[in-house]
Structure formats: C-alpha cells, structure tokens
Amino acid sequence: MAARSDPLFLIIAGAITALFLPFAIAFPPTFMEKVAAVVLLLLIAAGVSALILRLRRK
C-alpha cells in the first residue's frame, strides 16, 4: 500500500475527488444518499490512487 506521506497519492486522490464530487452531491435526492455517495467516492479515489502508485512502481 502507498505511504500516507506520498504526495502523488494525495494529488491523484484529490484530483479524482474534485472531478466527481459535484456529481456525488448533485444527483442523490436525500441527505443520507449524498453522504453515502461522498464516502463511496473517497474510498474509490483512494483505491484508484493506491492502484496507480502500485502499478507505476512495477
């Protein structure tokens, strides 16, 4: 897993989050669905970022 202090991890995860956050907030109709969508977005962004860093190091 990528180190938490790796700036590239934060850059990639932040870019993915910034790109899809408006959609995660705009489309779900209820507040709880919006919260769930944001949490899911953050988990996916962290996973994709870790995967990119792992594949890049091989």
N, CA, C and O atoms as CSV, one atom per row, in Angstrom:
chain,resi,resn,atom,element,x,y,z
A,1,MET,N,N,0.841,-1.176,0.000
A,1,MET,CA,C,0.000,0.000,0.000
A,1,MET,C,C,0.888,1.241,0.000
A,1,MET,O,O,1.998,1.216,0.532
A,2,ALA,N,N,0.407,2.298,-0.584
A,2,ALA,CA,C,1.181,3.530,-0.669
A,2,ALA,C,C,1.293,4.178,0.705
A,2,ALA,O,O,0.384,4.097,1.531
A,3,ALA,N,N,2.422,4.817,0.923
A,3,ALA,CA,C,2.617,5.522,2.180
A,3,ALA,C,C,1.693,6.731,2.227
A,3,ALA,O,O,1.454,7.373,1.204
A,4,ARG,N,N,1.191,7.032,3.373
A,4,ARG,CA,C,0.279,8.172,3.514
A,4,ARG,C,C,0.997,9.496,3.242
A,4,ARG,O,O,0.350,10.482,2.889
A,5,SER,N,N,2.301,9.532,3.398
A,5,SER,CA,C,3.041,10.768,3.191
A,5,SER,C,C,3.447,10.970,1.735
A,5,SER,O,O,4.086,11.969,1.405
A,6,ASP,N,N,3.081,10.031,0.858
A,6,ASP,CA,C,3.427,10.150,-0.550
A,6,ASP,C,C,2.574,11.241,-1.200
A,6,ASP,O,O,1.353,11.095,-1.269
A,7,PRO,N,N,3.177,12.320,-1.675
A,7,PRO,CA,C,2.375,13.414,-2.231
A,7,PRO,C,C,1.632,13.027,-3.510
A,7,PRO,O,O,0.565,13.575,-3.788
A,8,LEU,N,N,2.174,12.095,-4.291
A,8,LEU,CA,C,1.489,11.693,-5.514
A,8,LEU,C,C,0.168,11.002,-5.197
A,8,LEU,O,O,-0.806,11.171,-5.930
A,9,PHE,N,N,0.122,10.227,-4.114
A,9,PHE,CA,C,-1.122,9.597,-3.678
A,9,PHE,C,C,-2.185,10.652,-3.412
A,9,PHE,O,O,-3.325,10.517,-3.856
A,10,LEU,N,N,-1.815,11.696,-2.691
A,10,LEU,CA,C,-2.765,12.761,-2.360
A,10,LEU,C,C,-3.179,13.553,-3.590
A,10,LEU,O,O,-4.330,13.975,-3.695
A,11,ILE,N,N,-2.258,13.757,-4.516
A,11,ILE,CA,C,-2.576,14.503,-5.738
A,11,ILE,C,C,-3.587,13.737,-6.582
A,11,ILE,O,O,-4.565,14.311,-7.058
A,12,ILE,N,N,-3.350,12.443,-6.766
A,12,ILE,CA,C,-4.249,11.633,-7.583
A,12,ILE,C,C,-5.615,11.506,-6.914
A,12,ILE,O,O,-6.645,11.699,-7.560
A,13,ALA,N,N,-5.626,11.182,-5.624
A,13,ALA,CA,C,-6.896,11.044,-4.905
A,13,ALA,C,C,-7.663,12.364,-4.876
A,13,ALA,O,O,-8.886,12.375,-5.017
A,14,GLY,N,N,-6.963,13.455,-4.699
A,14,GLY,CA,C,-7.613,14.772,-4.695
A,14,GLY,C,C,-8.184,15.146,-6.046
A,14,GLY,O,O,-9.262,15.737,-6.124
A,15,ALA,N,N,-7.474,14.810,-7.110
A,15,ALA,CA,C,-7.965,15.120,-8.451
A,15,ALA,C,C,-9.218,14.311,-8.774
A,15,ALA,O,O,-10.175,14.843,-9.338
A,16,ILE,N,N,-9.216,13.039,-8.422
A,16,ILE,CA,C,-10.397,12.200,-8.671
A,16,ILE,C,C,-11.584,12.716,-7.857
A,16,ILE,O,O,-12.702,12.801,-8.364
A,17,THR,N,N,-11.334,13.055,-6.602
A,17,THR,CA,C,-12.400,13.564,-5.740
A,17,THR,C,C,-12.948,14.889,-6.284
A,17,THR,O,O,-14.162,15.080,-6.341
A,18,ALA,N,N,-12.066,15.791,-6.679
A,18,ALA,CA,C,-12.507,17.087,-7.190
A,18,ALA,C,C,-13.295,16.941,-8.488
A,18,ALA,O,O,-14.226,17.706,-8.743
A,19,LEU,N,N,-12.926,15.967,-9.302
A,19,LEU,CA,C,-13.608,15.775,-10.568
A,19,LEU,C,C,-15.031,15.258,-10.386
A,19,LEU,O,O,-15.944,15.704,-11.081
A,20,PHE,N,N,-15.228,14.324,-9.460
A,20,PHE,CA,C,-16.528,13.676,-9.322
A,20,PHE,C,C,-17.368,14.163,-8.147
A,20,PHE,O,O,-18.521,13.752,-8.023
A,21,LEU,N,N,-16.834,15.023,-7.279
A,21,LEU,CA,C,-17.593,15.491,-6.130
A,21,LEU,C,C,-18.882,16.227,-6.498
A,21,LEU,O,O,-19.898,15.999,-5.840
A,22,PRO,N,N,-18.898,17.085,-7.501
A,22,PRO,CA,C,-20.167,17.742,-7.848
A,22,PRO,C,C,-21.270,16.750,-8.227
A,22,PRO,O,O,-22.441,16.976,-7.923
A,23,PHE,N,N,-20.898,15.665,-8.882
A,23,PHE,CA,C,-21.894,14.662,-9.269
A,23,PHE,C,C,-22.385,13.888,-8.048
A,23,PHE,O,O,-23.565,13.552,-7.953
A,24,ALA,N,N,-21.474,13.608,-7.115
A,24,ALA,CA,C,-21.859,12.875,-5.906
A,24,ALA,C,C,-22.792,13.694,-5.030
A,24,ALA,O,O,-23.612,13.131,-4.305
A,25,ILE,N,N,-22.678,15.004,-5.088
A,25,ILE,CA,C,-23.526,15.871,-4.277
A,25,ILE,C,C,-24.833,16.205,-5.000
A,25,ILE,O,O,-25.877,16.323,-4.357
A,26,ALA,N,N,-24.792,16.358,-6.312
A,26,ALA,CA,C,-25.955,16.856,-7.047
A,26,ALA,C,C,-27.044,15.818,-7.282
A,26,ALA,O,O,-28.227,16.146,-7.190
A,27,PHE,N,N,-26.681,14.589,-7.580
A,27,PHE,CA,C,-27.685,13.637,-8.042
A,27,PHE,C,C,-28.457,12.889,-6.965
A,27,PHE,O,O,-29.664,12.717,-7.135
A,28,PRO,N,N,-27.857,12.430,-5.870
A,28,PRO,CA,C,-28.661,11.717,-4.873
A,28,PRO,C,C,-29.704,12.652,-4.243
A,28,PRO,O,O,-29.379,13.782,-3.879
A,29,PRO,N,N,-30.946,12.189,-4.113
A,29,PRO,CA,C,-32.010,13.081,-3.640
A,29,PRO,C,C,-32.003,13.354,-2.138
A,29,PRO,O,O,-32.354,14.462,-1.730
A,30,THR,N,N,-31.622,12.399,-1.303
A,30,THR,CA,C,-31.677,12.626,0.142
A,30,THR,C,C,-30.288,12.898,0.694
A,30,THR,O,O,-29.275,12.598,0.062
A,31,PHE,N,N,-30.268,13.474,1.890
A,31,PHE,CA,C,-29.004,13.816,2.522
A,31,PHE,C,C,-28.161,12.574,2.801
A,31,PHE,O,O,-26.953,12.580,2.563
A,32,MET,N,N,-28.782,11.521,3.298
A,32,MET,CA,C,-28.031,10.299,3.617
A,32,MET,C,C,-27.448,9.662,2.351
A,32,MET,O,O,-26.347,9.114,2.388
A,33,GLU,N,N,-28.165,9.728,1.252
A,33,GLU,CA,C,-27.629,9.217,-0.013
A,33,GLU,C,C,-26.457,10.062,-0.487
A,33,GLU,O,O,-25.506,9.534,-1.063
A,34,LYS,N,N,-26.515,11.367,-0.252
A,34,LYS,CA,C,-25.397,12.246,-0.610
A,34,LYS,C,C,-24.159,11.908,0.216
A,34,LYS,O,O,-23.048,11.857,-0.310
A,35,VAL,N,N,-24.361,11.678,1.512
A,35,VAL,CA,C,-23.243,11.317,2.395
A,35,VAL,C,C,-22.643,9.987,1.949
A,35,VAL,O,O,-21.423,9.843,1.872
A,36,ALA,N,N,-23.506,9.022,1.657
A,36,ALA,CA,C,-23.020,7.722,1.203
A,36,ALA,C,C,-22.259,7.844,-0.116
A,36,ALA,O,O,-21.234,7.188,-0.303
A,37,ALA,N,N,-22.749,8.677,-1.028
A,37,ALA,CA,C,-22.082,8.863,-2.317
A,37,ALA,C,C,-20.711,9.506,-2.136
A,37,ALA,O,O,-19.759,9.124,-2.816
A,38,VAL,N,N,-20.597,10.462,-1.242
A,38,VAL,CA,C,-19.307,11.116,-0.987
A,38,VAL,C,C,-18.323,10.141,-0.344
A,38,VAL,O,O,-17.149,10.104,-0.714
A,39,VAL,N,N,-18.802,9.352,0.617
A,39,VAL,CA,C,-17.931,8.365,1.257
A,39,VAL,C,C,-17.459,7.342,0.230
A,39,VAL,O,O,-16.279,6.996,0.192
A,40,LEU,N,N,-18.372,6.863,-0.595
A,40,LEU,CA,C,-18.006,5.906,-1.643
A,40,LEU,C,C,-17.006,6.528,-2.616
A,40,LEU,O,O,-16.058,5.866,-3.038
A,41,LEU,N,N,-17.211,7.780,-2.971
A,41,LEU,CA,C,-16.283,8.467,-3.861
A,41,LEU,C,C,-14.889,8.555,-3.253
A,41,LEU,O,O,-13.897,8.339,-3.949
A,42,LEU,N,N,-14.803,8.867,-1.970
A,42,LEU,CA,C,-13.497,8.960,-1.311
A,42,LEU,C,C,-12.803,7.603,-1.261
A,42,LEU,O,O,-11.593,7.513,-1.470
A,43,LEU,N,N,-13.566,6.549,-0.986
A,43,LEU,CA,C,-12.974,5.212,-0.959
A,43,LEU,C,C,-12.481,4.785,-2.340
A,43,LEU,O,O,-11.403,4.203,-2.469
A,44,ILE,N,N,-13.261,5.071,-3.353
A,44,ILE,CA,C,-12.855,4.722,-4.718
A,44,ILE,C,C,-11.625,5.531,-5.130
A,44,ILE,O,O,-10.703,4.989,-5.738
A,45,ALA,N,N,-11.606,6.817,-4.804
A,45,ALA,CA,C,-10.459,7.659,-5.159
A,45,ALA,C,C,-9.187,7.163,-4.478
A,45,ALA,O,O,-8.125,7.134,-5.099
A,46,ALA,N,N,-9.284,6.775,-3.213
A,46,ALA,CA,C,-8.117,6.260,-2.501
A,46,ALA,C,C,-7.657,4.933,-3.101
A,46,ALA,O,O,-6.458,4.692,-3.242
A,47,GLY,N,N,-8.610,4.080,-3.449
A,47,GLY,CA,C,-8.259,2.790,-4.051
A,47,GLY,C,C,-7.603,2.938,-5.408
A,47,GLY,O,O,-6.600,2.284,-5.695
A,48,VAL,N,N,-8.161,3.788,-6.234
A,48,VAL,CA,C,-7.584,4.007,-7.566
A,48,VAL,C,C,-6.200,4.625,-7.446
A,48,VAL,O,O,-5.282,4.248,-8.176
A,49,SER,N,N,-6.049,5.565,-6.535
A,49,SER,CA,C,-4.748,6.200,-6.342
A,49,SER,C,C,-3.700,5.187,-5.875
A,49,SER,O,O,-2.572,5.192,-6.369
A,50,ALA,N,N,-4.061,4.331,-4.939
A,50,ALA,CA,C,-3.127,3.301,-4.462
A,50,ALA,C,C,-2.782,2.322,-5.584
A,50,ALA,O,O,-1.632,1.901,-5.713
A,51,LEU,N,N,-3.774,1.962,-6.391
A,51,LEU,CA,C,-3.537,1.049,-7.509
A,51,LEU,C,C,-2.595,1.672,-8.541
A,51,LEU,O,O,-1.693,1.001,-9.042
A,52,ILE,N,N,-2.800,2.935,-8.854
A,52,ILE,CA,C,-1.932,3.618,-9.818
A,52,ILE,C,C,-0.493,3.659,-9.296
A,52,ILE,O,O,0.450,3.399,-10.044
A,53,LEU,N,N,-0.332,3.983,-8.022
A,53,LEU,CA,C,1.024,4.036,-7.471
A,53,LEU,C,C,1.675,2.660,-7.469
A,53,LEU,O,O,2.868,2.545,-7.749
A,54,ARG,N,N,0.921,1.627,-7.162
A,54,ARG,CA,C,1.483,0.267,-7.147
A,54,ARG,C,C,1.880,-0.160,-8.563
A,54,ARG,O,O,2.956,-0.726,-8.755
A,55,LEU,N,N,1.035,0.102,-9.541
A,55,LEU,CA,C,1.348,-0.283,-10.917
A,55,LEU,C,C,2.513,0.533,-11.477
A,55,LEU,O,O,3.293,0.042,-12.293
A,56,ARG,N,N,2.617,1.756,-11.037
A,56,ARG,CA,C,3.689,2.634,-11.517
A,56,ARG,C,C,5.049,2.194,-10.997
A,56,ARG,O,O,6.055,2.397,-11.677
A,57,ARG,N,N,5.106,1.608,-9.832
A,57,ARG,CA,C,6.360,1.204,-9.221
A,57,ARG,C,C,6.881,-0.116,-9.771
A,57,ARG,O,O,8.050,-0.444,-9.568
A,58,LYS,N,N,6.046,-0.878,-10.459
A,58,LYS,CA,C,6.500,-2.173,-11.007
A,58,LYS,C,C,7.258,-2.004,-12.273
A,58,LYS,O,O,7.707,-2.989,-12.860
